[in-house]
């Protein structure tokens, strides 16, 4: 029975990535709890806690624009209990193009995502990209 729940959670995360990647924010928000939140580390230019179903779109839009994200590649997704972990490679536009390794944890409650917490292996390239883009504006 636990594996069925974990498989369902995996499907939700895959669907969430598909929805956000295609800009289908109403679909994405339907997979989030009302009290959903994302926490970005203090080492990032977009640090803080983003709350509510609209928070994911707000943060996604901000990160993509400020850091110049041109791609996000899913390396692997795994589940255990009420958590799903996605190993990702975020691609920042160049020149030169920079690839940033990160993991995102998704916590579930009642079949919906209630929390996302990203962990960047090295946040410095993201911060540098944001500074570079801010200077060019």
Steps between C-alpha positions, in 0.01 A plus 500: 500500500785744575640445150161596351507832687859561394415418137206743515726770646754442221227546240393827661856638492543395137169669416604809697824528302304458176247768602757757611719431198210569264372801697176327603480670838139408574591131465811552713304677773246217511782270620589727793341533844346833595779559752777399257842661539848498344811588697805635314830508689655822628798440265282577196398839357133396522526376861190473710178316555236523228149410618172406339403324179616797291844492662635236265424711193640812669826325589529312169456823303747687718773232486464448124523873428764604754736204451444460126389138521474348153431142601428259780585136460370231731775251576306273735194499723454272800247469781484382857220550748344845460802636310616508139850610404584623151862527389522779245736688276409865447652654188591870514541684171842620400731547353620273636206284596521388864345185646397507865432179693220503755256279681145597584302333774123487475296428814147366462182525702172344388630432149618857434834676530512712814869597493793522260855556619783528244861415589767640268833316490674832429282814503783730385435462124136597554594807702763597241247465216251723683769766559616483137148535366419788739808694380404456135156657551 
